[in-house]
Amino acid sequence: MNAPEALVSQVDTVVSDPASVEAAIESRFSARAFLPTPVPRETIARILRVASRAPSGTNTQPWKVYVLQGAARDTLVDKVCAAHDALAADPTLAAEYREAYDYYPEKWVSPYIDRRRACGWGLYGALGIGKTDKARMHAQHQRNFRFFDAPVGLMFTIDRIMGRGSLLDYGMFLQSIMVAARAHGLHTCPQAAWNGFAKIVLPHIGAQDDEMLVCGMALGFADPTAPENHFRTEREPVEAFTHWLA
């Protein structure tokens, strides 16, 4: 029996420009300032179609995507920014805004806390925000909920019945979106910050009761003049995280 045409084409495909593949991955970063330039719906659909080839256990494809543009995007921004301001004014409201799953550990230890601090203070340093400038810290954090001015906001959900492994599958799907976006000159910023406001996000996007918010993502053309877009996080050398066995 002959192999399916799609399988043959995947097996036989030759990546003629490996450098472009590597450049797409290595030029991906979390952009935190975008231009207002619109992104065509056809481009977004193409990126999602390419990303849908991401692997998932037994081909479960657990991802659900909501694309927000125009008024749908702007209204959600207004709702969550208002909640974020209210939470800053009254921290006791934190009980109303709980994440559905633990994205970060309950207790931070080295080297993870060190990398987290270097990332946070490096970004604030690029923006000239001091450690005691609480107002500017709040404003910068709130830019998450403005999608950093990107014209496209993406929300990702998963059925609550799915297991922990499906979140691993989801990560591969998200990375595929971010890399595919580079092929169109676009940048992204994956955002777990939205998760605490799921009670606002999920009804707004029309998600069903059995869906859980995984994260959000900003998508658009990065502003090349923004200082925050020239901040780069460091990466550990291969030798630091790899064990070679023979």
N, C-alpha and C positions, 0 to 999 in steps of 0.2 A: 504494500500500500504506500502510495506517495505521501510525503509529508505535506501538511497544509501549506498553502502559498505564503501566508503570513510568517510561518515559522521558518520557511526557507529563506525569505527575505531578511529576517533578523539574523539568521546564522551567517548568511553570505555577505551582509553589509560590511563594507570596509570603511573605517573612520579615516578619511583621507587627510585630515588635518588635526592630529592629536593635540597640537599646541592650542588650537581654538577651544577644545574641550577643557583643557587644563586652565586656560585663561578665563573661561566662563566661571569655573569653580573658584579660582583664586581671586577674581575681581569682585566676587559677591561679598557684600558687607551689609551691615544693618544701617541703611541710610536713614538719617533723622531730619532731613529737610528735602522737600520735593518742590518741583516747579508745578504750576497749575496746568501745564500742557495736558490736554485730554489723551486718554488711551483708548483706541478704537475697540469696540466690543469684539470684533473679529480677532484682534490680537490677543485679548484676554482668553477667548475661547480656544484659540490655537495653543496657548501656553498650557491651559488646563488639559487639553487633549493629549499633548505630549507628556505632561506629568502623570496622566492616568496610566501610563505604562510602568509606573513605579511598582515594585514587588509588594505583595501582601500574602500572608500565610493562607494557603489553599485558595488564593485568588478571592479573598473576601471583599477586597476593595472597600474598607470601612469609612471612607471619607465622604462628607457632604459639604458642599461649598455654597456660600451665599456671597454674591457680588454686590457691593453697595456703591452707587454713584449718585450724583445729583442730590435731589431732595432726600432720598432715602439715607444717603451717607450723612448729609448735613444735620438731619433731625436726630440721628443717633448720636452724633458728636455733641449736640446741644444737651441731650438728655444725660449722657454719661459725664460730661464736664460739670454739669450742675450737681450731680451726685458726688463727684470727686471734690468739689468745693465744699459741699455740705459735710462730707466726711472729715475734711481738714478742719472745719470749724467745730465739729463735734465728734471726736474720736470714738465715742461710745456707739456710734452708728456702725462701727466695724462689724458688729455681730450680724448685721443685715447683708454684708457683702463677703460671702465666703466662697473660696474656690472649690470646685467640685472634686478636684484631685490635687495632690501635693506636687506642685511643679518643683519647688525647692525643698531642701531638707529642713526638718525642724531644728536641727542643731548643726551649725556650720563648723567645719574643721579645716585645717590646712591640708592640702594647698588650695582648696576650693575657695575658702573665704578670702585668701590673699589675691587670687585672680579676680574675684568679684569686686573687691575694693579697688584694685588697680584699674579695672574697667570703669567703674563708677566715677572715681576721682579723675581718671584720665579724660573722660568725656566732659565732666564739669570744668576741668582745667582748660580744655579747648574752648569752652564757652565763657570762661572768666567768672565762673560761679564759685564763690568761696564756701568753705565748710559751715559757716555760720549764717549763710544767706538763705534762710528757710523759704522766703517768699519766692525767690528765683528757682529754688529747687522744686517747689510745688508747681510753678509755672512750666518748668522743663518737663517734669513728670507728666503733666497734663497734656503735653504735646503728643504723647502716646494716643490719647483719646481724641485727638484731632487728626489722627493718621499722619502726623508730621506734615500736614497740608497736602498729602498725596491725593489725587483726584479719585483714586480707587481704593476702597477698603474691602478686604476679604475676611469673612468669618468662617471658621471651620468647626463643624460639629461631628459627633460620633454617637451612635446608639449606645445607651448606657449598658445594654446587655453584653456588649463586646468586652473581651478580656484585655489584660494589660498588654499583651503582645500586639494588639491592634494599634496601640499608641506608638509602638516601634514602627509598624507599617506606616502610620501617619507621618512620622518624622521623615521617612524616605520620600513620601509624596510631597511634603512641604519643601524639602530640599530640591526635588525635581522641578517644582514651580519656580523656585528662586534661581536655579541655574538656567532653566528655559527662558526666563525673563531677560537674562543677559543677552540672549541671541537677538533680542529686539531693542537693545539699548536701554532697557529698563532696569530699575533697581527695586529692592524690596526691604522691608523690615518686619521680621516675624515678631509678634507681640503677645506675650503671655499676660501683659498688664491688664488686658480686657477681662481675664477670667474671673476676677473678683466682682465684676459687674454683670455677670451672666444673667441675673434676674431682670436686668434691663435689656440686655442684648437679645436674648433668646425670643421673647415675645415680639420685639421689634422686627426681627428678621423672619418671623413666622415659623420658627422651629417647633417641632412637636414636643410633647411632654417627655418623651423617652430619649430626647437628644441632650447631649452634654457638650458644652463649649470646650473646644480643645485649645484654640488660640485665635488671634486675629492676625492680619498682615496688611501692611501698607504697600501699595504698588504704584509706581509712576516713574517719572524721569527725575533723577536726583539733581538737586541744585548744586552746581559745581562751585559756587561762591560761598557756600555755607561752611564755616569752620568745623562744625561737627562732622561734616562728611569727609574731612581729611584726617580725622582721628582713626587710628588703627589699633586694634587689640593684638597683643602678641600671641604666638602659638608656640607650644612646646616642640622641641626637635623630635624627630622620629625615634631617636635612641632613648628618649625619656619615657615613652609610653609603649614601646615595642619590646617583646621578648622573643628572641629567635631560638627555635628548638630544632634539633636535627637528630 
